[in-house]
Amino acid sequence: MTKADLVEQVTAAMARTAGPLISKKDCARVVDSFLDAIKGALAEQNNIEIRGFGTFKIRRRKTRMARNPRTGEPVEVAARPVPVFKPSKELRAMVAEERSAQAPATPPPAPSPHPPL
């Protein structure tokens, strides 16, 4: 899903619940503002918790040794902060429920080890 798809879904949801009060352009501004707020908070090393959805956090990766793929010589990779997302229990359960609903009820039959007569 792209940001444009997300804007389309938000616009459609708003049209169903509130009528055509909010334009697609305004929904795009809301989505952009929301994402900018998340980026700004993460840039300031703040965590963001959205109940029922998940938590955006900054984790500090430790310094580690890696290898240059061309020469094979060891290279030190410096410690750095990285953004991570941890989904909530509700979101994990919803994804697992969707996945089990999409799974086939019975597995396809295994091919016979014996050639047909």
C-alpha angles and dihedrals in degrees: 000000000000129000089257090055089050091052089050092052093047091049091049092047092049091049090053095049106031103018124240093321097122122055125221088249091056091048089052089053091050093049091047092048092049092051091045090052090053092047092048093050092049091048087056089051093249124143120231120210120192108185113232091015111055149261130283111208141171114236124191113230114211125237110270142176119248135170130247103240093215100047102018092226118141117259127189114232110207124234112265141168117254130188116240134182124216114192120222122248090253093054092047090050092048092051092047090049092051091048093051090048090054095046115101114259094231128021117245114265116269116246115259115255089219122075116242116266 
